[in-house]
Structure formats: C-alpha cells, structure tokens
Amino acid sequence: DEALDLYERLLDRTPQHVPTRFFRGQTYYQLGDYERADEELRWVADNSADQYRSWSRELLDRMATRRVVAPERKRLYVFGNVGWEYDSNVILKSNDDALGVGEDRNAGRLPLNLGVGYRFIQQPDLRLDGTYVSRISLHDDSLNEYNYIEQEAAVDLRKRVTFAEQDMMLGLRYELAGGFLDNDLFEMSHEFTTTSDTRFTPRSRTVFHYRFTVAEFGPDGRNPPQTSRDGLENDLGVTHYVYSDDFRRYVFVGEEFSDDEKRGANYDRWGFTTRLGLHTPVPYLLRTDLAPSVSFRWMDYPNIASLSSLAPEDPRD
C-alpha cells in the first residue's frame, strides 16, 4: 500500500513514465488485484520498446496461469486423506518353505488419516502450528490382528531468516506418537525434526532435514539384547526441487541416510532411501494435479542373528 501511494504521487507528475507504470502493475499483481495489474502491464507492453515490454509480457503470461490465489489458512483447520493399498506379505512371512509358515498372508489395506490443527502464530516470517492426527490401517482377509491405530500430537515451528545474504526457512518439529496393534500398545515415540528450506536459484528449492527419534516398543522378546526394538533412530536427508517458469510444475529428487541404534542387535541398521517424482496440473481438470513418484529403500542389518533352529543361518535384508 505504501508503494502504491508513492507510485500515485510520482505518476501525478509524469503520467507516462514507463518504469513507474510497470512497478505499479507489478505491485497490483503481488496484491492479487489482477484486473488492475492486467490493465497496467498491457499499457507498458504497448507503450515501451525496451526491457520493460519483455518484463510486462513475461508477467502477463505468468499471471494468466496463476489467477487462483490460495486463501490464507484459517487458524483452526481440518485435514486428512484416505486410500487403498495391497500388501503381498502382511506378516513378513519368510521365503523359506522349511519353516512351515503356512499359506500366503496377502491382504488389502485401508489407510485413513484425519487430523485437526490450530495456527497459534501466523506472521510473515514466523509460524507456529499445533496438530493432532489419528491414523488407522484396516486389513481384509481376516487379518484383523494386524490392524494398526496411531495417535499423534505435534508442534511445528517455522521461522524465516537471512544468512550470508541467503533467505531461508528454518523449521523445528516435535511429535509424540503412540501406536496400537490389535488394540494393544505397540510403540511410543518422540520425534524431533529440524529443516532448512532455501532457494539457490530462482526456480529451485532445496530442503535439508535431520530427524532424531526415541522409540519404545512393547515386550522385548525372549532375548532382549538381540530382540528388543527400543532405541534411537537417525535420519539425515536432502530433497531438491526444480520448477517450471510458471511454478506450477516441478520435479524432485531426494536422498536420505538412516542409522538406527537399538537395544536389540537384530534391529541395528543403516541404509539409504532414494526418491524421484514430478508434479504437474492435469489439463482441462481445474484444481487437479498429478504427482507420481517412486522410491527405493535399502537397509542393512549388520548384527542380525537367526532365532529359529530351523533356519540357523543369519538372515539378510
């Protein structure tokens, strides 16, 4: 608003000044007043023979694809999703027929997530959200004992800062989650995640993250030094996004390295996860996007030992 006031006073003295008309059109665009922005930028494109004509046409093209502006998130909001999955080995049955594990235990799975959030702080450079999410995973084929329910409470803080003349968004998130398997408590975890989100080029975005989890499970098994899942989990990763000129399409590649140190040696592990994907609007379908992705995860369990006399050799992942 202050900029518009300044431009109005300048144009009172020189109504045909091209740079000021361009800047006023640019300001209308930033405010979401596309009708006035369109009028001003078209005047510049028709009455300028220099770089301002090119800039105006570029902004007009961008504006044509970004007329829908996302509304500001309400302080209280609800979110969720539902889907359908197929799992070929729900109970992680061994491939060794000598163990006599019986028939295949494949099943369909219905995942349902529903959450509520509240934005405690909403400022241009600072945001604080609190969320509560309930997740449920239901199986068919009489595998009800593998139905899983998780309750999660989280606090998410985001702060915009400038470091070495580089603008970035820093994040800190804490999650307390409890998981129930067949109505029995299966896992309690405390998860801390730090993120750094920045742009090294105008049409790219790079997100670094570090996640630290303290996990406690139910019974430790008959040999806790070997079979306990309790312990610490570390994940360090980076995801890089590259956007199209109108910022409506992008591709991404991500790499994450994991190192878990558990009380039971069978669950010590390290490895990596690679993700590739793209995001693009679907032609002729308003507000509908297509986002296919693929991931590959490899984990090594260096200290694993077999617990079965029928399969004495150490298994491998």
N, C-alpha and C positions, 0 to 999 in steps of 0.2 A: 504493500500500500504506500509506503514511503517512496519507493522507486517510482510508482505511477504518478504520485504527486509531483516529484521532481521532473519527470518527462513532460507532464502537462505544462509546467511553467516554462520549460525550455521551448516547447512547441508553440507556445503563445508568441514567442519572439521570432522563431524560424519554423513555420508550419511544415515546410517541405524538407526538413533536414532528415536525410535517409537513415543515418545511424540511429538517431533517437526514435524514429518510427519503428525501426527494426527491434530495438531494445524494448519498446513498449509492447510490440506484438509478442516478443519472447516472454515478457512478464505476464501478459494475459494468458499465454499458454501454460506457464507454471501455476497460475491460479486456477486453471481448469475452465477459464472463460473462452471456450474455443470459437464462439461466434465472433467475438471482437478480435481474437488472435488471427482468425482466418482473414478478416477484413483488412487488418493492418499489414499482415505479411504479404497478402496479394498486392497491396499498394506498393510495397517495397519491391516485389518481384517485377512489377510492371514499370516502375519508375527508376530503376537502378540498373546500371550496366557493369557493376563491379562485383566484388566478392559478396556483397550483401544480397544480390539477386540469387546467387548459388545457395547461400545460407538460408534464405527465406524459402526457397523451393524444397530444400532438404527438410526443414522443419515442417512445412506443409505436408510433405509425404509422411513424415513420422506421425504427425497429428491425425492423419487420415486413418491410421491403424491403431490409435490409442485414445479414441473418443470415450471409451468406457473407463472411468476412473474408479478404482477400488474405494469403497467407503471406509471411513475411519472405523476401526474396530471398537465396538461398544465395550464398556468396562466389564459387563457381565456377558459371557458368551458360552455357547454350547457347540461341541464339535464331536465328530465320530465317523466311523466307516464300518462297512460290512462286506464280506466277500465269501468265496468258496475255494477250498484247497483240496488237493488229492495227495495223500501220503502213502507211498508204497510200502513203508516199513515203520508203522507207528511205534512198535515196541522195540525197535532196533534189534531185531532178530539176527542172529549170526548166520552167515552163509554156509557154515559147516554143518552138513546133514548129520554128522556123527553125534552132534549134541542133542538130537532128538527134540527140537524145539516146536515141532508140530507144523500146522498149516500157516500159510502166509497171513499176516495180520495187516493188510492194507485197509484203508478207510478214507472216506471223505470227511472233511473238517470244515465247520462253520465258525469263522472268527468274527467276533463282534466287539467293537470298541466304542465306548461312549464316555465323554468327558465334559466337565464344566470348568470354566476358567474365569478369573477376575483380574483385571488390569489395575493394580494399585497405583502405579505411577505411569503416566503417559505424557512424556515431554519429547521435544525434537531430538534430544541427544541422550535420553535416559528412559528406560522402560523396565517395569517390574511386574511380572505376572505370577499368579498362583493358580495351579491346576489340580484337579482330581480326576483320575481316569479309572474306569472299570473295564477290564478286558475278560472275555470269556471265549473258550475254544471248545466246541462240542463235536464229538465224533459219532459216526453212524456204525453199522455192522457190530452192534453190541459191545463196543469198546468204551463204555461209559466210564470205566475206571481210569481212563486216560484223559477225561475231560479236565480242562485246566482253567482256573479263575485267578486273575491277578488284580490287585488294588494298588494304585499308585498315587502318591501325593508329591507334588513338585513345586519348587520355586525357581523362577527363571529371570535372571537379571541381565540386561543389555545396556552397554554404555558406549557412545561414540567418542573416540579420542583422535588426536593427531600426533603422530610420532614420526620424527625425521621428515616432516612435510608430507607424510602419507596418512590419508584418512582411513580409519579402520573402526570396526565394530567389535568390541570385546564382550564376551559372554561368560557367565558363570551360572551353572545349573546344579541343583541338588534334588535327587529323587529318593524317596523312601517307598519301597515296593514289597508287597507280600504276595506270594503265590501259593495256591491251594490245588492239590492234585486229588481228585475224588473226595473233596471236602476235607482233606487233611492238610495241615500246613506243610508245604514243601520247601519254600525258600523265603528268606528275608534278606533284603539287600539295601545297602546305602551306596548311592552312585553320585559321584562328583564329576562334572564335565566342564572344562574350560575351552573356549573357542576364540579364534581370531579371524575376522572376516574382512578382507580388503580387496581392492582392485589395483593390479599392477599396470593394466592397460584399460582404456575407456570401455572396451567391450568384453572384459573378462572379470571373473570374480574367483578368488581363492580363499578357501576356508581351511584353517588348521584346527585340529582338536586333540585334546588329551582327556581320556576318561579313566577314572580310578573307581573301582567297585570293591566294596567289602561284602562278601556273600556268606550267609549262613544257611545251611540246609538242615533237613531233618535228621533221622538216625544215620550214624556214621558207618554202618555196616559191621561185619564181623571182625574186620581188621582195620581200625581207623587209620593207622599210619599209611595204609595202602588205599583204603576205600572211601575216606572222608572227602566230600566235595567242598568243605568250608575253606575259605582262603581269600586271596587278593587277586584281582584281575586288572590288567593294564592294557590300554588301547591307545595308540598314537597314530593319527592319520591326517591326510590332506585330500581335499577334493577341489578340482579346478573346473570352472565353467567358462565356456566361450559362447557369446551371444551374437545373434544376427543384428543387422543395422537397426531394426525396429524393436529389439529386445523381446520379441515375442517367441523366438525360437532359440534353443541353446543345446549344446552337447556338453557332457561332463565325463570326467574320468577321476576315479578315486582310488586311493591305496591306503590300507590300514594294517598296522602291525600289532600283534597281540602277544602278551606274555602273562600267563596265569601261574601263580604260585599258591598251591593248595596244601592243606594239611595232609591229604592223602596223595601219595606219589602217583597213583593211577590217573589223577586229574591235573597234574602239572602239564602244561602245554605251551607251545609257541607256534606262531604261524602268521599268515597274512590273508587279506581279503582284497580282491580287485573288483571294481565296479565300473561299468560303462553304460551310458544311456543318452537319450535325447528327449527333448520336449518340444512339441510343435502343435499349433492350433489345427483343428480339423476343418477343412474347407466346407463352407455352407452350413456348419453347425455352430451357432452362436454360443459363446462361453463354454466350448467343449475342447479339451486338449487331449492329445495322445502322448503318452510318456512311457515308451518301452525301455527296459533296462535289463542288463544281465550281470550276474556276479559270480565269481569263482572264489571259493574259500578252501584253504589248505591248512591243516593243523597237524603238528607232530607231538606225540605224547612220549617223551624220551624215557620216562621211568615206569611205563606201564608194565604190569605183570598179570598173567592169567590167574583167575581164581577158580578155574574148573580143572578137575583131574582128567576130564575127557579131552581137554584141549590144553595140554601143558605148555605149549609154545606161547611166547608173548605175542599178543595180537598187535596189529599195526593199523594205523589210521589211513 
